[in-house]
Amino acid sequence: MPLTTAELQRIKTELGMNALDVGADFYIGIHQILEVVVNQHIAAEVSTTATLGTAIAQASAPAPQTLALADASSFSAGDRVFIDVDTRSENATIQSKSGSNIVVQLKKAHSGTIPVTLEGPIPLALEALRHILEVKGRIAEIFGTGTLKKVDEVEWYPTVGTQLSALGEQLMFWRDELANVLGVPNLWRRKSCGSTVSVY
């Protein structure tokens, strides 16, 4: 399933490209390349659906499940696939294939008609975006929406060797993963190294 306009905008934001537009530094080198790379990957994505007659229950450990694919022609044993979407998404290796049926090890609950997508740039980018949102959620739970600790005396939370710095490192890791999947730079790395991006 192709990336939506909102997902593309989230990708640009997470890679530090949200302020870039025509006339800005790096526009030709980054902004347009992102569009081209993503569009090429969308064209190459292989996806189908599986309709589950019986819901798959959450398991404590991955268990073999048989999925009947609507179109299994592009899927083979040994392929890595993403099953379902959002928090129910999980990836697995196709252990065997017989006709339109594949066997995969699944741990999460699934029901109804679910997407099954070959591992590739689009599902990997969506997985990185999910992890980024999870890390941001943990930061908000622990520290709220700001880092100001006192009002009468300005006292900031320490930024080195803390849970906040660890979460910041996780956030940057997943932004790097997102950039690597799409073959473009993570501009937050350039910003964190003291370089600037000019916007005209």
Secondary structure as the mmCIF struct_conf table of DSSP 4:
data_model
#
loop_
_struct_conf.conf_type_id
_struct_conf.id
_struct_conf.beg_label_comp_id
_struct_conf.beg_label_asym_id
_struct_conf.beg_label_seq_id
_struct_conf.end_label_comp_id
_struct_conf.end_label_asym_id
_struct_conf.end_label_seq_id
HELX_LH_PP_P HELX_LH_PP_P1 PRO A 2 THR A 4
HELX_RH_AL_P HELX_RH_AL_P1 THR A 5 GLU A 14
TURN_TY1_P TURN_TY1_P1 LEU A 15 GLY A 16
TURN_TY1_P TURN_TY1_P2 ASN A 18 ALA A 19
TURN_TY1_P TURN_TY1_P3 VAL A 22 GLY A 23
BEND BEND1 ALA A 24 ALA A 24
TURN_TY1_P TURN_TY1_P4 ASP A 25 PHE A 26
HELX_RH_PI_P HELX_RH_PI_P1 TYR A 27 HIS A 31
HELX_RH_AL_P HELX_RH_AL_P2 GLN A 32 ALA A 44
STRN STRN1 SER A 47 ILE A 56
HELX_LH_PP_P HELX_LH_PP_P2 ALA A 57 GLN A 58
BEND BEND2 SER A 60 ALA A 61
STRN STRN2 ALA A 63 ALA A 68
STRN STRN3 LEU A 69 LEU A 69
BEND BEND3 ALA A 70 ALA A 70
TURN_TY1_P TURN_TY1_P5 SER A 73 SER A 74
TURN_TY1_P TURN_TY1_P6 ALA A 77 GLY A 78
STRN STRN4 ARG A 80 ILE A 83
BEND BEND4 ASP A 84 VAL A 85
HELX_RH_3T_P HELX_RH_3T_P1 ASP A 86 ARG A 88
STRN STRN5 GLU A 90 THR A 93
STRN STRN6 SER A 96 SER A 98
TURN_TY1_P TURN_TY1_P7 GLY A 99 SER A 100
STRN STRN7 ASN A 101 LEU A 106
BEND BEND5 LYS A 108 LYS A 108
STRN STRN8 HIS A 110 LEU A 118
BEND BEND6 GLU A 119 GLY A 120
HELX_RH_AL_P HELX_RH_AL_P3 PRO A 121 PHE A 143
TURN_TY1_P TURN_TY1_P8 GLY A 144 THR A 145
STRN STRN9 LEU A 148 LEU A 148
BEND BEND7 VAL A 151 GLU A 153
STRN STRN10 TRP A 156 TRP A 156
HELX_LH_PP_P HELX_LH_PP_P3 TYR A 157 PRO A 158
BEND BEND8 VAL A 160 THR A 162
HELX_RH_AL_P HELX_RH_AL_P4 GLN A 163 LEU A 182
TURN_TY1_P TURN_TY1_P9 GLY A 183 GLY A 183
BEND BEND9 VAL A 184 VAL A 184
HELX_RH_AL_P HELX_RH_AL_P5 LEU A 187 SER A 192
TURN_TY1_P TURN_TY1_P10 CYS A 193 GLY A 194
#
